[in-house]
Amino acid sequence: MLSIQGLNQYYGASHTLRDVELSVDSERIFCLMGRNGVGKTTLLNTLLGLLPARSGEITFEGESVFKLPTEDRVTRGIAYVPQGRMIFPDLSVVENLRLALAGRKDRDAQIPEQVYEFFPVLAEMADRRGGDLSGGQQQQLAIGRALVLQPRILILDEPCEGIQPNIVQLIGDVIQRLRSEQEISVLLVEQKLPFARAVADDFAIMDRGKIVAGGAMDQLSEALAAEYLTV
């Protein structure tokens, strides 16, 4: 599905990603973990083409996307929910969702009904301004907007940050339903270890710009967690 090989990225003279190797299989939920500042968000932004990579390869469904601009990666089926949600606060819920339609090849498409099925609050508050929503509601809007693209893989950066427990549970349920019902793969960056263990099939741990461990989620030992994840 998604494969990253030997990826290197720099900020000026700072070598931020170091020969990163990572693969997300079809219909799997993959969790990228690590302490703050180790390069996780940089990796996601490089994967989307928002940051330039110095070297390496990124393939998606068997084809290289390494040199493609961000919009072409999106139309091929890669959707991204960044940390901080990045919704448009002055636009209504439905206007935020409709904006995502521009990223689809079928420009005349409508908002998929599944978005409202997964997140009923978006239908209830369709005319409410995005900036007037609670943090949990804004996160649902951000994920819903990504799902409008009908992606093949959904990338989520810290979706549970600052969210109340019942919405965290809802997001976890939706992630698992996307995999089982929609056949969508998920690449998740998450700091909350219990959440990651509950929803993810596979994991990788990043430290100082490198992948230092990975495997099936049941192989994430307490020793690894203590060495690389605890603050």
C-alpha positions in Angstrom: 0.0 0.0 0.0 2.4 2.7 1.2 6.2 2.2 1.3 9.0 4.6 2.4 12.6 3.6 1.7 15.8 5.4 2.7 14.0 8.7 3.2 16.3 11.7 4.2 15.1 15.2 4.9 17.0 18.3 6.1 16.1 21.6 7.7 19.1 23.7 6.6 22.1 21.8 8.0 20.0 19.8 10.4 19.5 16.2 9.3 15.9 15.6 10.5 14.9 12.3 8.8 17.6 9.6 8.6 17.2 6.8 6.2 13.6 6.2 7.3 12.1 2.8 6.3 8.4 2.3 6.9 5.6 0.2 5.2 1.8 0.3 5.8 0.0 -2.7 4.4 -3.5 -2.7 2.9 -6.3 -2.6 5.3 -4.0 -2.2 8.3 -3.9 0.4 11.1 -0.2 1.5 11.6 0.9 3.6 14.5 4.0 5.8 14.4 5.2 6.5 17.9 7.9 8.5 19.7 8.6 11.4 22.0 8.0 15.0 21.0 10.6 16.4 18.5 11.9 13.1 17.1 10.6 13.8 13.5 7.1 12.2 13.3 5.3 15.2 12.0 8.2 16.0 9.7 7.9 12.5 8.2 4.2 13.0 7.6 4.7 16.4 6.0 7.5 14.9 3.8 5.2 12.0 2.9 2.6 14.5 1.7 5.1 16.6 -0.2 4.7 19.5 2.1 8.4 19.4 2.9 11.1 18.4 0.3 13.0 15.2 0.8 16.7 15.1 0.0 16.8 11.4 -1.0 14.9 8.2 -0.8 11.7 6.8 -2.3 7.9 6.9 -1.5 5.6 4.5 -3.3 1.9 4.3 -3.0 0.0 1.3 -4.4 3.0 0.3 -6.3 3.8 3.7 -8.0 6.3 6.3 -7.0 4.9 9.5 -5.6 8.3 10.9 -4.5 8.4 13.7 -7.1 4.7 14.4 -7.2 3.2 17.7 -5.8 1.0 17.4 -2.8 -2.3 17.8 -4.8 -1.4 14.9 -7.0 -0.7 12.7 -4.0 -4.1 13.6 -2.6 -6.0 12.8 -5.7 -4.3 9.4 -5.8 -5.9 8.6 -2.4 -3.8 10.0 0.4 -5.7 12.1 2.9 -4.0 13.9 5.8 -5.5 15.3 9.1 -2.7 17.5 10.5 -2.1 18.1 14.2 -4.1 21.1 15.2 -7.0 20.2 12.8 -6.5 23.2 10.5 -10.2 23.7 9.8 -11.5 27.1 8.5 -13.0 28.8 11.6 -15.1 31.3 9.6 -16.7 28.7 7.3 -19.6 26.5 8.3 -19.3 22.8 8.9 -20.8 22.0 5.5 -18.6 24.6 3.8 -15.5 23.0 5.3 -16.6 19.6 4.1 -17.4 20.9 0.6 -13.9 22.4 0.2 -12.5 18.9 0.2 -14.5 18.0 -2.9 -12.0 20.1 -4.9 -9.4 17.4 -4.1 -11.3 14.6 -5.8 -11.1 13.6 -9.4 -14.9 13.6 -9.7 -15.4 17.3 -9.0 -19.2 17.0 -9.2 -19.3 14.6 -6.3 -21.3 15.2 -3.1 -20.3 14.8 0.5 -20.4 11.0 1.2 -23.2 10.0 3.5 -20.7 7.9 5.5 -19.1 11.1 6.8 -22.4 12.0 8.6 -22.9 8.3 9.6 -19.5 8.2 11.3 -19.9 11.7 12.9 -23.6 12.6 13.4 -22.7 15.8 15.1 -21.5 17.2 11.7 -25.0 16.8 10.3 -26.6 18.3 13.4 -24.2 21.4 13.2 -24.0 21.7 9.5 -24.6 25.4 9.5 -22.5 26.2 12.6 -19.2 28.0 12.1 -16.2 25.8 12.5 -14.6 28.1 15.0 -17.7 27.8 17.2 -17.3 24.0 17.6 -15.7 22.4 20.6 -12.2 20.8 20.2 -13.7 17.3 19.9 -16.2 18.5 17.3 -13.5 20.3 15.3 -11.5 17.0 15.3 -14.5 15.2 14.0 -14.8 17.8 11.3 -11.2 17.6 10.3 -11.4 13.8 10.0 -14.7 14.1 8.1 -13.2 16.6 5.7 -10.4 14.1 4.9 -13.0 11.3 4.4 -14.8 13.5 1.8 -11.8 12.7 -0.4 -12.7 9.0 -0.2 -9.0 8.1 0.4 -7.2 4.8 0.2 -5.1 5.7 3.2 -5.9 8.2 6.0 -3.0 9.8 7.8 -3.8 11.2 11.3 -1.4 13.3 13.3 -2.2 13.2 17.1 -6.0 12.9 16.6 -6.6 12.4 20.3 -4.7 15.5 21.5 -6.8 17.6 23.9 -9.9 15.6 23.2 -12.4 14.4 25.8 -12.5 10.6 26.5 -15.8 9.9 24.8 -14.7 11.5 21.6 -11.4 9.6 21.8 -13.4 6.4 22.0 -15.5 7.5 19.0 -12.4 8.3 16.9 -11.0 4.9 17.8 -14.2 3.2 16.7 -14.3 5.1 13.4 -10.6 4.3 12.6 -11.4 0.6 13.1 -14.6 0.8 11.0 -12.7 2.5 8.2 -10.3 -0.5 8.0 -13.0 -3.2 8.3 -15.9 -1.5 6.4 -14.3 0.8 3.9 -11.0 -1.1 3.4 -9.0 2.1 4.2 -5.6 1.8 5.6 -4.6 4.2 8.5 -1.3 5.7 9.4 -1.6 7.2 12.8 0.8 9.3 14.9 -0.2 8.9 18.5 1.3 9.5 21.9 -1.4 7.8 24.0 -0.1 4.3 24.4 -3.4 2.7 25.6 -5.2 4.1 22.5 -2.5 2.9 20.2 -2.6 -0.6 21.7 -6.4 -0.6 21.4 -6.7 0.4 17.7 -3.4 -0.3 15.8 -2.3 -3.5 14.1 1.3 -2.5 13.6 3.7 0.1 15.1 7.1 1.8 14.5 9.0 3.9 17.0 11.0 6.9 15.9 13.9 8.4 17.8 16.2 11.2 16.5 14.8 11.0 13.0 15.3 7.2 12.7 13.0 4.2 13.0 14.4 2.3 15.9 11.8 -0.5 16.4 8.7 -1.9 14.8 6.4 -4.8 14.3 3.0 -6.1 15.2 1.4 -4.1 18.0 1.5 -7.1 20.4 5.3 -7.0 20.1 5.5 -3.5 21.6 7.0 -4.5 25.0 7.1 -2.5 28.2 10.8 -2.3 27.9 10.6 -0.6 24.5 7.8 1.8 25.8 10.0 2.7 28.8 13.1 3.4 26.6 11.5 5.4 23.8 8.0 6.6 24.8 7.9 7.5 28.5 8.6 11.2 29.3 
